[in-house]
Amino acid sequence: MDKARTLRYRELLQERLASFLRVSDTSRKQLVAATEQLADPADRTALNSSREILLAVMDRYRCEAREIMEALERLDQGKFGSCEECGDPIAEERLRVHPLATLCTECAAALEISRRAMACRTVEAEGF
């Protein structure tokens, strides 16, 4: 991958990481603010639901941030844009849409087919 594309993806990933960290920080602050004790059971129930949603959002952002950091590491190592399975280049169109992609389209499709086949076998084994 040439230096201009590498720089473009680095900037995109760093911008995306900063955005996720801002949202994650905001979610964390909301969670801390929501820890006040409420006397009304309905309010407590609503607060617990809100906490669960915030925790799920924070977990998703944490996972996404980790994937972005791994992509930045691949950029540093010169591995970004190469399929982890077959080693072929990942299509530019795929990287533009999904810059965290680690598999080329063909390997991703093969993995999805394998997962679906496994799910079907699991469902059949459970008697459905």
C-alpha positions in Angstrom: 0.0 0.0 0.0 1.4 3.4 -1.0 2.2 6.1 1.6 -0.7 8.3 0.6 -3.3 5.6 1.1 -1.6 4.5 4.3 -1.8 8.1 5.6 -5.4 8.4 4.5 -6.4 5.2 6.4 -4.4 6.2 9.4 -6.2 9.5 9.6 -9.6 7.8 9.1 -8.9 5.2 11.8 -7.5 7.7 14.3 -10.6 10.0 13.7 -12.9 7.1 14.2 -11.1 6.0 17.4 -11.3 9.5 18.8 -15.0 9.6 18.1 -15.6 6.2 19.8 -13.6 7.3 22.8 -15.6 10.5 23.1 -18.9 8.6 23.0 -17.6 6.0 25.4 -16.5 8.7 27.8 -19.9 10.4 27.5 -21.6 7.1 28.2 -19.4 6.4 31.2 -20.2 9.9 32.6 -24.0 9.2 32.1 -23.6 5.9 33.9 -21.9 7.5 36.8 -24.5 10.3 37.0 -27.3 7.7 37.0 -26.1 6.0 40.2 -28.1 8.2 42.5 -30.6 6.4 44.7 -34.2 6.6 43.7 -37.1 5.8 46.0 -39.7 5.1 43.4 -39.5 1.5 42.1 -40.5 2.5 38.6 -37.7 5.0 38.5 -35.2 2.4 39.7 -36.5 0.0 37.0 -36.0 2.7 34.4 -32.6 3.5 35.7 -31.5 -0.2 35.6 -32.7 -0.5 32.0 -30.8 2.6 31.1 -27.7 1.3 32.8 -27.9 -2.0 30.9 -28.2 -0.1 27.6 -25.3 2.1 28.5 -23.2 -0.8 29.5 -24.0 -2.6 26.2 -23.1 0.6 24.3 -19.9 1.0 26.2 -18.9 -2.6 25.6 -19.6 -2.3 21.9 -17.5 0.9 21.7 -14.7 -0.8 23.6 -14.6 -3.7 21.1 -14.7 -1.2 18.2 -11.8 0.8 19.7 -9.8 -2.4 20.1 -10.5 -3.3 16.4 -9.4 0.2 15.4 -6.2 -0.1 17.4 -5.5 -3.5 15.8 -6.0 -1.9 12.4 -3.6 0.9 13.3 -1.1 -1.8 14.4 -1.5 -3.5 11.0 -0.8 -0.2 9.3 2.4 0.2 11.4 3.5 -3.4 10.5 2.7 -2.9 6.8 0.0 -5.6 7.0 -3.0 -3.4 6.6 -5.1 -4.2 3.5 -3.8 -7.8 3.3 -6.1 -10.8 3.9 -5.2 -12.6 7.1 -6.4 -15.9 5.6 -4.9 -16.0 2.1 -2.5 -13.0 2.1 -4.1 -11.4 -1.0 -4.8 -7.7 -1.0 -8.2 -6.7 0.3 -10.1 -4.7 -2.4 -9.9 -1.0 -2.0 -13.7 -0.8 -2.3 -14.0 -3.2 0.7 -11.6 -1.2 2.8 -13.4 2.1 2.0 -16.6 0.6 3.3 -15.1 -1.4 6.1 -11.6 -0.2 7.0 -11.4 -2.7 9.8 -11.7 -5.7 7.4 -9.0 -8.4 7.9 -10.3 -10.7 5.2 -10.7 -10.3 1.5 -14.2 -10.7 0.1 -13.7 -14.4 -1.0 -12.3 -15.5 2.4 -15.0 -13.5 4.3 -17.7 -15.2 2.2 -16.1 -18.6 2.8 -16.1 -18.0 6.5 -19.7 -16.9 6.5 -20.7 -20.0 4.6 -18.8 -22.1 7.1 -20.5 -20.4 10.0 -23.9 -20.9 8.5 -23.3 -24.5 7.9 -22.1 -24.9 11.5 -25.3 -23.2 12.7 -27.4 -25.5 10.6 -25.7 -28.5 12.0 -26.2 -27.2 15.5 -29.9 -26.6 14.9 -30.3 -30.1 13.4 -28.5 -31.7 16.3 -30.9 -30.0 18.7 -33.8 -31.6 16.8 -35.3 -28.5 15.3 
